[in-house]
């Protein structure tokens, strides 16, 4: 039996959730650029780690998580950009990398 989240593969569901949460940070909720950057990068790293644990091979999802988290961190802390730009970079990278790696990951098998 394969692990599913909302009837979908874990990598797809968790990376989509990460992108959505990153987007929510941008809706003028009173956060500074640094706070928004930490939230986007932290959410990407946390949910990506969970997705890596629930998919096989782990390396593909771990790479996706690493790239998205680093890109968010560089955007938030390496350059003076708005939180919307940080979230856009994170969401775009997650979408592109999920599209590229989609055929290379599958849900982890569990005993029923």
For each residue, the residues with C-beta under 8 A, 3 or more apart:
1: 109 110 111 112
2: 9 106 107 108 109 110
3: 10 54 107 108 110
4: 7 8 9 10 107
5: 8 9 10 13 14 54
6: 13
7: 4
8: 4 5 12 13
9: 2 4 5 12 13 55 105 106 107
10: 3 4 5 13 14 50 51 54 55 107 108
11: 14 15 51 54 55 61 64 98 101 105
12: 8 9 15 16 98 102
13: 5 6 8 9 10 16 17
14: 5 10 11 17 18 47 48 50 51 54
15: 11 12 18 19 47 48 51 64 68 94 98
16: 12 13 19 20 94
17: 13 14 20 21 47
18: 14 15 21 22 43 44 47 48 68 90 94
19: 15 16 22 23 90 91 94 95
20: 16 17 23 24
21: 17 18 24 25 39 40 43 47
22: 18 19 25 26 39 40 43 44 72 86 87 90 91
23: 19 20 26 27 87 91
24: 20 21 27 29
25: 21 22 29 31 36 39 40 83 87
26: 22 23 36 82 83 84 86 87
27: 23 24
28:
29: 24 25
30:
31: 25 35 36 39 83
32: 35 36
33: 36 37 76 80 81 82 83 86
34: 37 38 76 77
35: 31 32 38 39
36: 25 26 31 32 33 39 40 76 83 86 87
37: 33 34 40 41 72 73 75 76 77 83 86
38: 34 35 41 42 76
39: 21 22 25 31 35 36 42 43
40: 21 22 25 36 37 43 44 72 76 83 86 87 90
41: 37 38 44 45 69 72 73 76 90
42: 38 39 45 46
43: 18 21 22 39 40 46 47
44: 18 22 40 41 47 48 65 68 69 72 90 94
45: 41 42 48 49 65 69
46: 42 43 49 50
47: 14 15 17 18 21 43 44 50 51
48: 14 15 18 44 45 51 52 61 62 64 65 66 68 69
49: 45 46 52 53 65
50: 10 14 46 47 53 54
51: 10 11 14 15 47 48 54 55 61 64 65
52: 48 49 55 58 61 62 65
53: 49 50 58 108
54: 3 5 10 11 14 50 51 107 108
55: 9 10 11 51 52 58 60 61 105 106 107 108
56: 105 106 107 108 109
57: 60 104 105
58: 52 53 55 61 62
59: 62 63
60: 55 57 63 64 101 104 105
61: 11 48 51 52 55 58 64 65 101 105
62: 48 52 58 59 65 66
63: 59 60 66 67 97 101
64: 11 15 48 51 60 61 67 68 94 97 98 101
65: 44 45 48 49 51 52 61 62 68 69
66: 48 62 63 69 70
67: 63 64 70 71 93 97
68: 15 18 44 48 64 65 71 72 90 93 94 97
69: 41 44 45 48 65 66 72 73
70: 66 67 73 74
71: 67 68 74 75 89 90 93
72: 22 37 40 41 44 68 69 75 76 86 89 90
73: 37 41 69 70 76 77 78
74: 70 71 77 78 79
75: 37 71 72 78 79 81 85 86 89 90
76: 33 34 36 37 38 40 41 72 73 81 83 86
77: 34 37 73 74
78: 73 74 75
79: 74 75
80: 33
81: 33 75 76 85 86
82: 26 33 85 86
83: 25 26 31 33 36 37 40 76 86 87
84: 26 87 88
85: 75 81 82 88 89
86: 22 26 33 36 37 40 72 75 76 81 82 83 89 90
87: 22 23 25 26 36 40 83 84 90 91
88: 84 85 91 92
89: 71 72 75 85 86 92 93
90: 18 19 22 40 41 44 68 71 72 75 86 87 93 94
91: 19 22 23 87 88 94 95
92: 88 89 95 96
93: 67 68 71 89 90 96 97
94: 15 16 18 19 44 64 68 90 91 97 98
95: 19 91 92 98 99
96: 92 93 99 100
97: 63 64 67 68 93 94 100 101
98: 11 12 15 64 94 95 101 102
99: 95 96 102
100: 96 97
101: 11 60 61 63 64 97 98 104 105
102: 12 98 99 105
103:
104: 57 60 101
105: 9 11 55 56 57 60 61 101 102
106: 2 9 55 56
107: 2 3 4 9 10 54 55 56
108: 2 3 10 53 54 55 56
109: 1 2 56
110: 1 2 3
111: 1
112: 1
